[in-house]
Amino acid sequence: MKLQFKEQNFQVQAVKAIIECFEGQTLKSNRFTLERSKELIRKAKQASSGAIEIDYTIEEEIGYRNSPLHILESQVLNNIQGVQNRNDLHESQQIERPKTVNLGYNLTIEMETGTGKTYTYIRTMYELHKHYGWSKFIVIIPSIAIREGVYKSFQVTQDHFQEIYGHKINPFIYNSGRPQDIESFASESRISVMIINTQAFNASGADARRIYQELDHFGTRKPIDIIAQTNPILIIDEPQSVDGEKTLKSMQDFNPLFTLRYSATHKVEYNKVYRLDALDAYNKRLVKKIQVKGINLKGSTSTAGYLYLEQISLSTNKPPFAMVELRNE
């Protein structure tokens, strides 16, 4: 069965908000030389020391990076303020950034859970490529479970986006045992997307460290260095879960062009350019209404009572229900 996706105006407006922040930037692709060493064993005989003589040759390949921003910060700020005014949001008086790290410009998109933020940022990738030629993206995910869900979203929307833009995105999940994926990420001219959970570059285990290790496959270069050469755009899914100082400093190693932050519950907001909060989502009939039951207690003189959850009862033929008790102290 083929899934059908309906174009939702609020998602289109969220995409448009990002595109308009960079008005004045020209459409351009940017190539660079991606060097890779090839090991040639010319002499297989062993010397008296037991060592094998090895020669190296360097192969040069063309890599593609996101072209740098050439518009001034004052113009970016003016663009952001224009978007905020059109979307009835607080106007940034200056470009807002994390204080201790450099992740490029940071833009905040608030979207209520269940309104399709993954669809929205996938479509944003297509539009950024269409308008400005940017093609390198890294989606940063707080957990493996969410990572798998995001990867699935890319798969099920491929045909839908091909009908709109004429080509597909084929993302890959970062795997420390497959460094060749990073080489493909850097060398392809089409939209390239790496999905990575924070444990893969922020943990202390041996596999996590491989992204910072010199690998023969890359001519003794580190995978992180190749990624950094592409100046990727970071898309942080649920940034409130990954905004620790250590994680942010690790993200800085990717050398991002700029950073997009998507969540319903941001802890910190930098240059918010779009908002679809719980009330907006309900008014648009995108989510169901939540009812809150109030309780009034009569006949008690206690001023320090509290409710606590006794248990939750589940049944195969009845709706779940909770048992609560009131404690007076």
N, C-alpha and C positions, 0 to 999 in steps of 0.2 A: 504494500500500500504506500503510495506516494503522499507525503505530507504537503498540504497547501498552506502558504503563509499569506496573510492579508497585510497590506501596507497600512500601518497605523500612523496617523499624523503626529502623535506625540513622540514617536520614535524618530520620525523624519526631522522633527524640530530639534531633538537632542543632537542628531548628527549635524544639522545645519549650524547649531551653536558653535561646535568645534571648528568647522570649516571657516566660519566668519571671523574667528579669532586670528586667522593668519592671512587675511585679505592683504594683497600687495605682494605676497610671495609668488615668484614665478614658477611655472611648471618646468621641472628639470630633473633629469636623472644624473647620477654622479658615479663614475666608475673609478676603480683603483686597482693596483696590482696586488694580486693575492699570490704570494710566493709559497711554494710547497717543495720540500726537498725530496728527491728520489734516491734511495739507497741502491748503489750498484756494487756488488761484490766482484771485483775484477780478478782478485787472486784468492783462490780457495785454499791454497797451501798454508799450512801452519808454520809460523816462524818458531824458532827455538824457544821463544818465551811463551808459546801457546796461543798468541793473539792472532786474529784474522785481520788482514789489511782490508780496509773498507774505504771506498771513494764515494763522494757525494756529488750529485749535480743538482742544480736548482731549476725547477720548472716554474714558469710564470703563467698565471692564469688571471683572467679579468674578474674582479669582484665588483659588487655594486653596493653603494652605501646611500643613505638618505642625504640629499644635498642639504648643506647648512642653511640656516635662516639668514637671509640678507636684509630683512626689514628690521628697523631699529626697535629697541625696547619701548620707546615712547609710542610707536605706531601699534605695537602689540597691545600695550595698555589701552590705547584709544579704542582698538578693536574690541577688547574684552569689555570695556565700559559700555560700548554700544550694544553688545549682546546682552549684558546685564540689564540695561535700561529696557530693552525690548521684551525681556523675560521677567520684568518686575522683580529684580533681585538687587541685593545690596551692592553698591558700586565700589569696586576696589579703588582705593586712593593711590595705590602703588602695586607693583607686581608682588604678590605674596608667595613666599617660598619657605621650605623647611630651613631652619637656621643653620644646621650643622653639615648639610650635604648639598651637592649640586646635582639636581636631577632635571636641569633645564626648566622651562616654564612648566608650572603645575596647574592643571585645570580640573575642577571638581564638577562631577555630574551626579546629581542625586536622583535616583530612581527607586521607587518602591519595589520591594520583593514581589516577583511574579509578573512584572510588567515588561520583561524582555530586555534586560540590560545587556545580556550577552549578544543577542541579535543586534542591538544598537551599536555596540562597539565593533562588531564584525562589519556592519554596514559603514561605520565611520572609517575603517581601514580602506574600503573600496573608494570612498569619496576623497580621502586624503591622497590616495594614489591618482585618482582622476584629476584632481585640481592642482596638485603640487608635485606629483611624481614620487612621493615617498612610498617606499615598498618594504621596509624592514620593521617588523613589529615583534615585541616580546610581551606575552601575556603572563603576568605574575599572579600566581594563585596561592592562597594560604594553606591548602591541604591537598592531599592526593585525591580524596573523594570529589572535591569540587573540580579538580583538574580533569578528571575523567568526564564529568558532566559538561565542562566547557568544550572538551575535544569532541564530544558527541554532538554538541550544538553546531560546531563547524561542519560536521559530516552531514547532518540532516538539512542544513540550509544551503548546501552547495548548489543544487539544481536551481533553487529559487534565485540565488544571487547571479548565477550564470545567465538566467533569463534577463536579468536587469543590466548586468555589466559585460556579459559576453565571455567571462572567464571565471575559473574557480580558484579558490584558495585551498592549498593542500598543506595544512599545518603539521608539525611534528611535536611530539612530547620529548623534551630533553631527556636523554638517557646517557649516563656517563660512559656506558660501554659502547656507544655508537658515535664517536667523534666525527665520523663522515657526514652526519646530519648537519653539523655546524658548518662544514665546508660547503655543503650544498646551500645552506642558508645564506652564506656570504656570496656565493658565485652566481646565484640565479637572479635574473633581471626582473622576474615577475614578483608579485606580492609574496613575501616569505614571512611565515609566522612560527615562532617558537613558543610553546607553552611550557612553563616551568614553575614548579612549586618551590617555595622559599627554602625548604630543607635541602634542595639540590645545590644551592650555592651559599647557604648560610650556616649549615650544620658543620660539625667537626669530624665526621666520619671519613674514612678513606675514599669512598666513592664521591662524596661531596667535594673533596679536595681536588679531584681530577680536573675540574674545570679551571683550576689554577696551576696545574702541573704542566711542565714541558712534555709534549708528546711527539714521538718520532713521526707519527702520521702528519703532523703539521710542521715538520722540519724544525723540531725542538721549540716551536712556539707554543704558547698556552692557548687553549680554547677561548678563554676570557678575552685575550688580546685580539683574536680574530673577530669575535662578536663586537668588541668595542670599536673596531675599525668601521663597522657598518653604521654607526650612529643611530641605533634603533630607537623607535618610539616605544616607550613603556606604557602598557595598559595594566593598571593595578586593579584587580578584582577584589573587592572588600578590603580596602586599604587600612581600615581600623584594626584588622587582624595582623597586619605586617608592618606597622609603623614604628616598631622598636628601633632604637638608634643603631644597633648592630646591623639589622636587616637593611635599613636605609643606606648605610655606608657600603654594604655589599652591592646594593643596586647601583650605586654610583660607579662601580667598576664597569658596568655595561656602557658607560659613556653615552647616556641617552640624549637624543635631540630635544625631547620634551616628554612630559608624563601626563597621562590621563587617568583620573581616579574615579571609579564607579562604585557606588554603594547606596543603600537606603539609610545607613546609620553611620555617617562619617563622624569620627572623633574631632578631626581638624579639617577645616575647609580652606582650600587655597583657590582664590579666583573662581568662585562658583559661577558657572555659566548656564546651568540648566537645573531645574527642580521639578520633580514629579513626586510629591510627598504622599503620605497615606490618605490625606483628605482629597487631594487632587485625583489620586487613583480611584478613590471611592466615587467621587462625583462623576468621573468619566466611566463608571461602571466596569472598571478593570479588575477590581477586587471586591470581595464580599464584605458586608458590614460586620463589625465586631460589636457584640452586645456586652455590656457590663452590668452585672446584677448588684444592686445596692442592698445592704442589710442594716436594719434599725433594731437596736436592742432596747427593750423596755423593762422596767422594774429592777434594774441593777444600779447600785451606787458605786461600782468600781470604775476607776478612771484609768486603769492600766491593763485592761483586757486586750487580748490579741487572738486572732484566728490562726489556726495551723492546719495543714493538710494531713488528714489521718490516713487516707489511702485512696487509690484510684482503682475502680472496679471495671474490668473488661469482660465482655461477653460476646459470643459468636452470634447471638440473636437479639441483643439489646444494645442501644447506644452506650458508650462509656459514661460513667458518672463518678464524681468525686465526693468523698465524705470529709467534711471539715468540722472542727470543734472549736468552741470558744473557751478560752482560759481567762478567768478573772483573777487578778492579783492585787 
